[in-house]
Amino acid sequence: MKMLYCWRCKMEVPMLDDDEFAKAYKIYGEVFTSVRRKGLPKGATSLKDAFKPFLDYYNNLTGWDETNPNAILHHHISIYGPPCENCGKPYRTPEASFCAACGHKSKP
């Protein structure tokens, strides 16, 4: 886990490394498959309730109080690029040459 700027959230958030994300994604997949096949689990009144195990994993691991399961799916370090040479925020992707945060164009 590493604190890193998320361009979608527009703030620094805990980003998961590959191993942490693999575990989180497994939990996500299990919940998603269960909801798709059986509907909401007993006692759950919303999808947020259904994804509580996924949110709990992320929140316990990071100490962050994330409430949106979809946000966690893009809090994965390896989908971002290196830090911008100008502002230090990560490029949106490893292939990006333009910093969405400050407009800096990296040198080829």
N, CA, C and O atoms as CSV, one atom per row, in Angstrom:
chain,resi,resn,atom,element,x,y,z
A,1,MET,N,N,0.846,-1.169,0.000
A,1,MET,CA,C,0.000,0.000,0.000
A,1,MET,C,C,0.888,1.226,0.000
A,1,MET,O,O,1.924,1.272,0.663
A,2,LYS,N,N,0.456,2.217,-0.759
A,2,LYS,CA,C,1.209,3.460,-0.870
A,2,LYS,C,C,0.216,4.596,-1.108
A,2,LYS,O,O,-0.734,4.452,-1.877
A,3,MET,N,N,0.445,5.711,-0.449
A,3,MET,CA,C,-0.385,6.890,-0.701
A,3,MET,C,C,0.042,7.488,-2.036
A,3,MET,O,O,1.226,7.735,-2.264
A,4,LEU,N,N,-0.918,7.717,-2.904
A,4,LEU,CA,C,-0.635,8.217,-4.244
A,4,LEU,C,C,-1.816,9.047,-4.713
A,4,LEU,O,O,-2.959,8.767,-4.351
A,5,TYR,N,N,-1.547,10.069,-5.518
A,5,TYR,CA,C,-2.599,10.928,-6.040
A,5,TYR,C,C,-3.453,10.157,-7.039
A,5,TYR,O,O,-2.928,9.504,-7.940
A,6,CYS,N,N,-4.758,10.236,-6.877
A,6,CYS,CA,C,-5.705,9.628,-7.812
A,6,CYS,C,C,-6.377,10.752,-8.591
A,6,CYS,O,O,-7.022,11.624,-8.009
A,7,TRP,N,N,-6.220,10.724,-9.899
A,7,TRP,CA,C,-6.791,11.806,-10.714
A,7,TRP,C,C,-8.314,11.747,-10.741
A,7,TRP,O,O,-8.961,12.769,-10.968
A,8,ARG,N,N,-8.902,10.573,-10.514
A,8,ARG,CA,C,-10.365,10.489,-10.477
A,8,ARG,C,C,-10.914,11.091,-9.186
A,8,ARG,O,O,-11.901,11.826,-9.199
A,9,CYS,N,N,-10.256,10.767,-8.070
A,9,CYS,CA,C,-10.695,11.256,-6.761
A,9,CYS,C,C,-10.188,12.663,-6.461
A,9,CYS,O,O,-10.708,13.347,-5.579
A,10,LYS,N,N,-9.174,13.083,-7.199
A,10,LYS,CA,C,-8.554,14.406,-7.044
A,10,LYS,C,C,-7.952,14.612,-5.649
A,10,LYS,O,O,-8.041,15.694,-5.068
A,11,MET,N,N,-7.336,13.540,-5.130
A,11,MET,CA,C,-6.651,13.616,-3.842
A,11,MET,C,C,-5.753,12.390,-3.692
A,11,MET,O,O,-5.845,11.434,-4.461
A,12,GLU,N,N,-4.889,12.441,-2.688
A,12,GLU,CA,C,-4.065,11.279,-2.387
A,12,GLU,C,C,-4.913,10.251,-1.647
A,12,GLU,O,O,-5.641,10.573,-0.708
A,13,VAL,N,N,-4.799,9.015,-2.095
A,13,VAL,CA,C,-5.538,7.911,-1.482
A,13,VAL,C,C,-4.606,6.710,-1.352
A,13,VAL,O,O,-3.575,6.658,-2.022
A,14,PRO,N,N,-4.948,5.757,-0.511
A,14,PRO,CA,C,-4.141,4.549,-0.423
A,14,PRO,C,C,-4.318,3.703,-1.685
A,14,PRO,O,O,-5.430,3.299,-2.025
A,15,MET,N,N,-3.223,3.447,-2.359
A,15,MET,CA,C,-3.228,2.602,-3.562
A,15,MET,C,C,-2.657,1.237,-3.188
A,15,MET,O,O,-1.704,1.142,-2.415
A,16,LEU,N,N,-3.243,0.197,-3.738
A,16,LEU,CA,C,-2.826,-1.159,-3.431
A,16,LEU,C,C,-1.732,-1.632,-4.386
A,16,LEU,O,O,-1.738,-1.305,-5.573
A,17,ASP,N,N,-0.790,-2.411,-3.841
A,17,ASP,CA,C,0.211,-3.018,-4.716
A,17,ASP,C,C,-0.435,-4.231,-5.394
A,17,ASP,O,O,-1.600,-4.534,-5.136
A,18,ASP,N,N,0.304,-4.918,-6.248
A,18,ASP,CA,C,-0.278,-6.009,-7.031
A,18,ASP,C,C,-0.821,-7.147,-6.166
A,18,ASP,O,O,-1.898,-7.672,-6.452
A,19,ASP,N,N,-0.100,-7.535,-5.121
A,19,ASP,CA,C,-0.564,-8.622,-4.254
A,19,ASP,C,C,-1.818,-8.226,-3.486
A,19,ASP,O,O,-2.772,-9.000,-3.401
A,20,GLU,N,N,-1.813,-7.023,-2.931
A,20,GLU,CA,C,-2.983,-6.532,-2.191
A,20,GLU,C,C,-4.191,-6.421,-3.111
A,20,GLU,O,O,-5.309,-6.779,-2.739
A,21,PHE,N,N,-3.947,-5.918,-4.323
A,21,PHE,CA,C,-5.048,-5.752,-5.269
A,21,PHE,C,C,-5.594,-7.102,-5.713
A,21,PHE,O,O,-6.804,-7.254,-5.885
A,22,ALA,N,N,-4.714,-8.086,-5.901
A,22,ALA,CA,C,-5.167,-9.420,-6.303
A,22,ALA,C,C,-6.125,-9.992,-5.261
A,22,ALA,O,O,-7.145,-10.582,-5.615
A,23,LYS,N,N,-5.807,-9.824,-3.994
A,23,LYS,CA,C,-6.687,-10.307,-2.921
A,23,LYS,C,C,-8.011,-9.537,-2.924
A,23,LYS,O,O,-9.085,-10.124,-2.793
A,24,ALA,N,N,-7.913,-8.218,-3.075
A,24,ALA,CA,C,-9.125,-7.386,-3.109
A,24,ALA,C,C,-10.002,-7.767,-4.294
A,24,ALA,O,O,-11.221,-7.875,-4.158
A,25,TYR,N,N,-9.390,-7.970,-5.448
A,25,TYR,CA,C,-10.151,-8.290,-6.656
A,25,TYR,C,C,-10.811,-9.661,-6.538
A,25,TYR,O,O,-11.901,-9.876,-7.067
A,26,LYS,N,N,-10.159,-10.575,-5.853
A,26,LYS,CA,C,-10.755,-11.895,-5.627
A,26,LYS,C,C,-12.022,-11.751,-4.792
A,26,LYS,O,O,-13.049,-12.353,-5.106
A,27,ILE,N,N,-11.948,-10.953,-3.730
A,27,ILE,CA,C,-13.128,-10.714,-2.884
A,27,ILE,C,C,-14.229,-10.044,-3.706
A,27,ILE,O,O,-15.396,-10.426,-3.625
A,28,TYR,N,N,-13.847,-9.045,-4.493
A,28,TYR,CA,C,-14.804,-8.338,-5.348
A,28,TYR,C,C,-15.510,-9.331,-6.280
A,28,TYR,O,O,-16.734,-9.311,-6.412
A,29,GLY,N,N,-14.721,-10.193,-6.918
A,29,GLY,CA,C,-15.282,-11.174,-7.849
A,29,GLY,C,C,-16.234,-12.135,-7.174
A,29,GLY,O,O,-17.279,-12.475,-7.729
A,30,GLU,N,N,-15.879,-12.578,-5.978
A,30,GLU,CA,C,-16.757,-13.483,-5.240
A,30,GLU,C,C,-18.091,-12.818,-4.906
A,30,GLU,O,O,-19.156,-13.417,-5.061
A,31,VAL,N,N,-18.014,-11.577,-4.448
A,31,VAL,CA,C,-19.246,-10.851,-4.122
A,31,VAL,C,C,-20.065,-10.609,-5.385
A,31,VAL,O,O,-21.276,-10.828,-5.394
A,32,PHE,N,N,-19.414,-10.162,-6.440
A,32,PHE,CA,C,-20.104,-9.856,-7.692
A,32,PHE,C,C,-20.805,-11.101,-8.237
A,32,PHE,O,O,-21.968,-11.041,-8.636
A,33,THR,N,N,-20.094,-12.220,-8.250
A,33,THR,CA,C,-20.661,-13.469,-8.764
A,33,THR,C,C,-21.836,-13.915,-7.908
A,33,THR,O,O,-22.858,-14.351,-8.438
A,34,SER,N,N,-21.703,-13.813,-6.607
A,34,SER,CA,C,-22.777,-14.211,-5.709
A,34,SER,C,C,-24.028,-13.354,-5.916
A,34,SER,O,O,-25.143,-13.872,-5.986
A,35,VAL,N,N,-23.831,-12.048,-6.013
A,35,VAL,CA,C,-24.970,-11.136,-6.210
A,35,VAL,C,C,-25.629,-11.410,-7.561
A,35,VAL,O,O,-26.854,-11.386,-7.681
A,36,ARG,N,N,-24.813,-11.665,-8.561
A,36,ARG,CA,C,-25.351,-11.908,-9.903
A,36,ARG,C,C,-26.184,-13.196,-9.936
A,36,ARG,O,O,-27.227,-13.256,-10.586
A,37,ARG,N,N,-25.709,-14.216,-9.228
A,37,ARG,CA,C,-26.405,-15.508,-9.254
A,37,ARG,C,C,-27.592,-15.564,-8.293
A,37,ARG,O,O,-28.653,-16.092,-8.626
A,38,LYS,N,N,-27.396,-15.013,-7.104
A,38,LYS,CA,C,-28.389,-15.203,-6.043
A,38,LYS,C,C,-29.117,-13.939,-5.623
A,38,LYS,O,O,-30.076,-14.013,-4.853
A,39,GLY,N,N,-28.691,-12.790,-6.104
A,39,GLY,CA,C,-29.259,-11.537,-5.633
A,39,GLY,C,C,-28.536,-11.069,-4.383
A,39,GLY,O,O,-27.492,-11.612,-4.021
A,40,LEU,N,N,-29.077,-10.087,-3.740
A,40,LEU,CA,C,-28.447,-9.545,-2.533
A,40,LEU,C,C,-28.410,-10.598,-1.425
A,40,LEU,O,O,-29.357,-11.367,-1.260
A,41,PRO,N,N,-27.310,-10.626,-0.667
A,41,PRO,CA,C,-27.249,-11.563,0.454
A,41,PRO,C,C,-28.319,-11.243,1.497
A,41,PRO,O,O,-28.809,-10.117,1.580
A,42,LYS,N,N,-28.664,-12.242,2.280
A,42,LYS,CA,C,-29.665,-12.059,3.333
A,42,LYS,C,C,-29.232,-10.925,4.255
A,42,LYS,O,O,-28.095,-10.896,4.726
A,43,GLY,N,N,-30.131,-10.009,4.504
A,43,GLY,CA,C,-29.847,-8.890,5.393
A,43,GLY,C,C,-29.306,-7.658,4.674
A,43,GLY,O,O,-29.288,-6.566,5.244
A,44,ALA,N,N,-28.867,-7.823,3.437
A,44,ALA,CA,C,-28.346,-6.680,2.668
A,44,ALA,C,C,-29.511,-5.954,2.013
A,44,ALA,O,O,-30.395,-6.571,1.419
A,45,THR,N,N,-29.495,-4.641,2.132
A,45,THR,CA,C,-30.572,-3.854,1.525
A,45,THR,C,C,-30.098,-3.076,0.304
A,45,THR,O,O,-30.891,-2.415,-0.367
A,46,SER,N,N,-28.791,-3.158,0.019
A,46,SER,CA,C,-28.247,-2.431,-1.124
A,46,SER,C,C,-26.984,-3.128,-1.618
A,46,SER,O,O,-26.454,-4.018,-0.953
A,47,LEU,N,N,-26.513,-2.722,-2.776
A,47,LEU,CA,C,-25.253,-3.249,-3.289
A,47,LEU,C,C,-24.103,-2.873,-2.366
A,47,LEU,O,O,-23.157,-3.643,-2.204
A,48,LYS,N,N,-24.182,-1.693,-1.763
A,48,LYS,CA,C,-23.142,-1.287,-0.821
A,48,LYS,C,C,-23.053,-2.289,0.329
A,48,LYS,O,O,-21.957,-2.658,0.750
A,49,ASP,N,N,-24.192,-2.722,0.829
A,49,ASP,CA,C,-24.205,-3.739,1.882
A,49,ASP,C,C,-23.592,-5.042,1.372
A,49,ASP,O,O,-22.824,-5.688,2.086
A,50,ALA,N,N,-23.925,-5.426,0.154
A,50,ALA,CA,C,-23.419,-6.672,-0.417
A,50,ALA,C,C,-21.898,-6.639,-0.551
A,50,ALA,O,O,-21.234,-7.657,-0.359
A,51,PHE,N,N,-21.348,-5.476,-0.877
A,51,PHE,CA,C,-19.908,-5.350,-1.082
A,51,PHE,C,C,-19.158,-5.004,0.208
A,51,PHE,O,O,-17.988,-4.624,0.160
A,52,LYS,N,N,-19.819,-5.133,1.347
A,52,LYS,CA,C,-19.172,-4.832,2.625
A,52,LYS,C,C,-17.879,-5.621,2.843
A,52,LYS,O,O,-16.913,-5.039,3.336
A,53,PRO,N,N,-17.805,-6.915,2.505
A,53,PRO,CA,C,-16.534,-7.629,2.696
A,53,PRO,C,C,-15.388,-7.020,1.885
A,53,PRO,O,O,-14.246,-6.986,2.342
A,54,PHE,N,N,-15.698,-6.548,0.698
A,54,PHE,CA,C,-14.707,-5.901,-0.165
A,54,PHE,C,C,-14.258,-4.571,0.442
A,54,PHE,O,O,-13.063,-4.288,0.525
A,55,LEU,N,N,-15.229,-3.762,0.863
A,55,LEU,CA,C,-14.911,-2.483,1.497
A,55,LEU,C,C,-14.141,-2.701,2.801
A,55,LEU,O,O,-13.193,-1.975,3.099
A,56,ASP,N,N,-14.554,-3.699,3.570
A,56,ASP,CA,C,-13.870,-3.987,4.834
A,56,ASP,C,C,-12.414,-4.377,4.604
A,56,ASP,O,O,-11.531,-3.937,5.341
A,57,TYR,N,N,-12.158,-5.197,3.590
A,57,TYR,CA,C,-10.781,-5.605,3.297
A,57,TYR,C,C,-9.926,-4.360,3.033
A,57,TYR,O,O,-8.859,-4.198,3.625
A,58,TYR,N,N,-10.398,-3.493,2.150
A,58,TYR,CA,C,-9.648,-2.283,1.792
A,58,TYR,C,C,-9.489,-1.364,3.007
A,58,TYR,O,O,-8.394,-0.869,3.275
A,59,ASN,N,N,-10.559,-1.142,3.724
A,59,ASN,CA,C,-10.526,-0.230,4.873
A,59,ASN,C,C,-9.628,-0.755,5.992
A,59,ASN,O,O,-8.904,0.021,6.615
A,60,ASN,N,N,-9.668,-2.055,6.251
A,60,ASN,CA,C,-8.810,-2.635,7.288
A,60,ASN,C,C,-7.342,-2.600,6.871
A,60,ASN,O,O,-6.462,-2.362,7.699
A,61,LEU,N,N,-7.086,-2.834,5.607
A,61,LEU,CA,C,-5.715,-2.836,5.102
A,61,LEU,C,C,-5.112,-1.434,5.100
A,61,LEU,O,O,-3.940,-1.255,5.428
A,62,THR,N,N,-5.914,-0.452,4.733
A,62,THR,CA,C,-5.397,0.899,4.523
A,62,THR,C,C,-5.672,1.868,5.668
A,62,THR,O,O,-4.979,2.877,5.797
A,63,GLY,N,N,-6.655,1.585,6.486
A,63,GLY,CA,C,-7.066,2.534,7.515
A,63,GLY,C,C,-7.911,3.664,6.946
A,63,GLY,O,O,-8.194,4.641,7.639
A,64,TRP,N,N,-8.305,3.538,5.717
A,64,TRP,CA,C,-9.088,4.544,4.996
A,64,TRP,C,C,-10.550,4.157,5.073
A,64,TRP,O,O,-10.860,2.966,5.073
A,65,ASP,N,N,-11.449,5.106,5.138
A,65,ASP,CA,C,-12.876,4.806,5.208
A,65,ASP,C,C,-13.513,4.977,3.835
A,65,ASP,O,O,-14.278,5.914,3.609
A,66,GLU,N,N,-13.193,4.069,2.921
A,66,GLU,CA,C,-13.774,4.120,1.572
A,66,GLU,C,C,-15.191,3.580,1.627
A,66,GLU,O,O,-15.452,2.570,2.280
A,67,THR,N,N,-16.100,4.249,0.945
A,67,THR,CA,C,-17.499,3.824,0.930
A,67,THR,C,C,-17.972,3.410,-0.458
A,67,THR,O,O,-19.083,2.901,-0.607
A,68,ASN,N,N,-17.141,3.624,-1.475
A,68,ASN,CA,C,-17.520,3.317,-2.847
A,68,ASN,C,C,-16.688,2.147,-3.374
A,68,ASN,O,O,-15.492,2.300,-3.620
A,69,PRO,N,N,-17.313,0.980,-3.548
A,69,PRO,CA,C,-16.553,-0.168,-4.035
A,69,PRO,C,C,-15.867,0.085,-5.376
A,69,PRO,O,O,-14.759,-0.401,-5.603
A,70,ASN,N,N,-16.504,0.831,-6.254
A,70,ASN,CA,C,-15.915,1.087,-7.573
A,70,ASN,C,C,-14.626,1.900,-7.489
A,70,ASN,O,O,-13.743,1.738,-8.331
A,71,ALA,N,N,-14.508,2.756,-6.505
A,71,ALA,CA,C,-13.291,3.558,-6.355
A,71,ALA,C,C,-12.082,2.662,-6.106
A,71,ALA,O,O,-10.994,2.931,-6.614
A,72,ILE,N,N,-12.269,1.603,-5.332
A,72,ILE,CA,C,-11.161,0.716,-4.995
A,72,ILE,C,C,-10.597,0.065,-6.249
A,72,ILE,O,O,-9.400,-0.213,-6.318
A,73,LEU,N,N,-11.436,-0.178,-7.228
A,73,LEU,CA,C,-10.975,-0.834,-8.455
A,73,LEU,C,C,-9.945,-0.003,-9.216
A,73,LEU,O,O,-9.168,-0.562,-9.991
A,74,HIS,N,N,-9.916,1.304,-9.020
A,74,HIS,CA,C,-8.881,2.110,-9.678
A,74,HIS,C,C,-7.826,2.614,-8.691
A,74,HIS,O,O,-7.049,3.512,-9.015
A,75,HIS,N,N,-7.800,2.047,-7.515
A,75,HIS,CA,C,-6.742,2.372,-6.547
A,75,HIS,C,C,-5.715,1.245,-6.531
A,75,HIS,O,O,-5.500,0.571,-5.524
A,76,HIS,N,N,-5.094,1.074,-7.687
A,76,HIS,CA,C,-4.139,-0.005,-7.946
A,76,HIS,C,C,-2.889,0.645,-8.535
A,76,HIS,O,O,-2.923,1.170,-9.648
A,77,ILE,N,N,-1.797,0.610,-7.793
A,77,ILE,CA,C,-0.576,1.341,-8.161
A,77,ILE,C,C,-0.144,1.094,-9.597
A,77,ILE,O,O,0.204,2.035,-10.310
A,78,SER,N,N,-0.162,-0.162,-10.030
A,78,SER,CA,C,0.445,-0.473,-11.325
A,78,SER,C,C,-0.348,0.005,-12.538
A,78,SER,O,O,0.153,-0.084,-13.659
A,79,ILE,N,N,-1.569,0.508,-12.350
A,79,ILE,CA,C,-2.282,1.052,-13.514
A,79,ILE,C,C,-1.879,2.503,-13.787
A,79,ILE,O,O,-2.235,3.066,-14.822
A,80,TYR,N,N,-1.138,3.101,-12.857
A,80,TYR,CA,C,-0.683,4.480,-13.022
A,80,TYR,C,C,0.739,4.510,-13.546
A,80,TYR,O,O,1.470,3.525,-13.449
A,81,GLY,N,N,1.119,5.635,-14.094
A,81,GLY,CA,C,2.466,5.805,-14.616
A,81,GLY,C,C,3.417,6.365,-13.584
A,81,GLY,O,O,3.076,6.486,-12.407
A,82,PRO,N,N,4.607,6.702,-14.031
A,82,PRO,CA,C,5.605,7.274,-13.129
A,82,PRO,C,C,5.202,8.679,-12.693
A,82,PRO,O,O,4.285,9.262,-13.271
A,83,PRO,N,N,5.866,9.225,-11.689
A,83,PRO,CA,C,5.550,10.592,-11.274
A,83,PRO,C,C,5.929,11.601,-12.353
A,83,PRO,O,O,6.937,11.446,-13.043
A,84,CYS,N,N,5.118,12.617,-12.482
A,84,CYS,CA,C,5.389,13.705,-13.414
A,84,CYS,C,C,6.669,14.421,-12.984
A,84,CYS,O,O,6.896,14.659,-11.798
A,85,GLU,N,N,7.489,14.755,-13.963
A,85,GLU,CA,C,8.739,15.457,-13.691
A,85,GLU,C,C,8.492,16.874,-13.179
A,85,GLU,O,O,9.367,17.471,-12.552
A,86,ASN,N,N,7.308,17.408,-13.443
A,86,ASN,CA,C,6.994,18.779,-13.067
A,86,ASN,C,C,6.282,18.879,-11.713
A,86,ASN,O,O,6.700,19.643,-10.844
A,87,CYS,N,N,5.198,18.098,-11.538
A,87,CYS,CA,C,4.391,18.244,-10.316
A,87,CYS,C,C,4.498,17.067,-9.358
A,87,CYS,O,O,4.112,17.185,-8.195
A,88,GLY,N,N,5.007,15.952,-9.817
A,88,GLY,CA,C,5.180,14.784,-8.963
A,88,GLY,C,C,3.979,13.869,-8.872
A,88,GLY,O,O,4.077,12.786,-8.294
A,89,LYS,N,N,2.839,14.277,-9.429
A,89,LYS,CA,C,1.671,13.404,-9.420
A,89,LYS,C,C,1.849,12.359,-10.513
A,89,LYS,O,O,2.503,12.631,-11.520
A,90,PRO,N,N,1.282,11.170,-10.337
A,90,PRO,CA,C,1.506,10.122,-11.335
A,90,PRO,C,C,0.774,10.411,-12.643
A,90,PRO,O,O,-0.301,11.011,-12.670
A,91,TYR,N,N,1.404,9.959,-13.718
A,91,TYR,CA,C,0.709,9.980,-15.003
A,91,TYR,C,C,-0.467,9.022,-14.919
A,91,TYR,O,O,-0.441,8.082,-14.125
A,92,ARG,N,N,-1.508,9.247,-15.733
A,92,ARG,CA,C,-2.721,8.428,-15.651
A,92,ARG,C,C,-2.474,6.967,-15.997
A,92,ARG,O,O,-3.147,6.082,-15.469
A,93,THR,N,N,-1.519,6.708,-16.876
A,93,THR,CA,C,-1.195,5.335,-17.266
A,93,THR,C,C,0.315,5.214,-17.415
A,93,THR,O,O,1.009,6.225,-17.525
A,94,PRO,N,N,0.827,3.996,-17.421
A,94,PRO,CA,C,2.264,3.830,-17.639
A,94,PRO,C,C,2.726,4.344,-19.010
A,94,PRO,O,O,3.896,4.693,-19.171
A,95,GLU,N,N,1.827,4.393,-19.992
A,95,GLU,CA,C,2.177,4.855,-21.343
A,95,GLU,C,C,1.973,6.351,-21.561
A,95,GLU,O,O,2.392,6.880,-22.590
A,96,ALA,N,N,1.346,7.035,-20.626
A,96,ALA,CA,C,1.007,8.453,-20.802
A,96,ALA,C,C,2.260,9.314,-20.940
A,96,ALA,O,O,3.285,9.056,-20.308
A,97,SER,N,N,2.153,10.334,-21.773
A,97,SER,CA,C,3.252,11.281,-21.939
A,97,SER,C,C,2.801,12.698,-21.587
A,97,SER,O,O,3.572,13.650,-21.704
A,98,PHE,N,N,1.550,12.827,-21.156
A,98,PHE,CA,C,0.965,14.115,-20.802
A,98,PHE,C,C,0.413,14.007,-19.390
A,98,PHE,O,O,-0.362,13.096,-19.097
A,99,CYS,N,N,0.798,14.918,-18.519
A,99,CYS,CA,C,0.309,14.911,-17.145
A,99,CYS,C,C,-1.049,15.609,-17.095
A,99,CYS,O,O,-1.153,16.797,-17.400
A,100,ALA,N,N,-2.077,14.872,-16.714
A,100,ALA,CA,C,-3.413,15.441,-16.623
A,100,ALA,C,C,-3.540,16.446,-15.496
A,100,ALA,O,O,-4.415,17.312,-15.529
A,101,ALA,N,N,-2.671,16.340,-14.495
A,101,ALA,CA,C,-2.760,17.246,-13.340
A,101,ALA,C,C,-2.210,18.641,-13.639
A,101,ALA,O,O,-2.799,19.642,-13.233
A,102,CYS,N,N,-1.074,18.708,-14.353
A,102,CYS,CA,C,-0.439,20.029,-14.562
A,102,CYS,C,C,-0.217,20.384,-16.032
A,102,CYS,O,O,0.180,21.507,-16.346
A,103,GLY,N,N,-0.470,19.429,-16.935
A,103,GLY,CA,C,-0.312,19.714,-18.357
A,103,GLY,C,C,1.097,19.498,-18.897
A,103,GLY,O,O,1.336,19.724,-20.083
A,104,HIS,N,N,2.013,19.077,-18.078
A,104,HIS,CA,C,3.401,18.849,-18.500
A,104,HIS,C,C,3.467,17.692,-19.509
A,104,HIS,O,O,2.812,16.664,-19.341
A,105,LYS,N,N,4.265,17.888,-20.547
A,105,LYS,CA,C,4.493,16.820,-21.525
A,105,LYS,C,C,5.872,16.245,-21.263
A,105,LYS,O,O,6.871,16.964,-21.232
A,106,SER,N,N,5.905,14.915,-21.072
A,106,SER,CA,C,7.188,14.273,-20.798
A,106,SER,C,C,8.013,14.196,-22.069
A,106,SER,O,O,7.482,14.216,-23.179
A,107,LYS,N,N,9.308,14.107,-21.887
A,107,LYS,CA,C,10.209,14.015,-23.029
A,107,LYS,C,C,10.271,12.546,-23.469
A,107,LYS,O,O,10.374,11.647,-22.635
A,108,PRO,N,N,10.207,12.311,-24.792
A,108,PRO,CA,C,10.237,10.926,-25.300
A,108,PRO,C,C,11.540,10.219,-25.010
A,108,PRO,O,O,11.707,9.056,-25.377
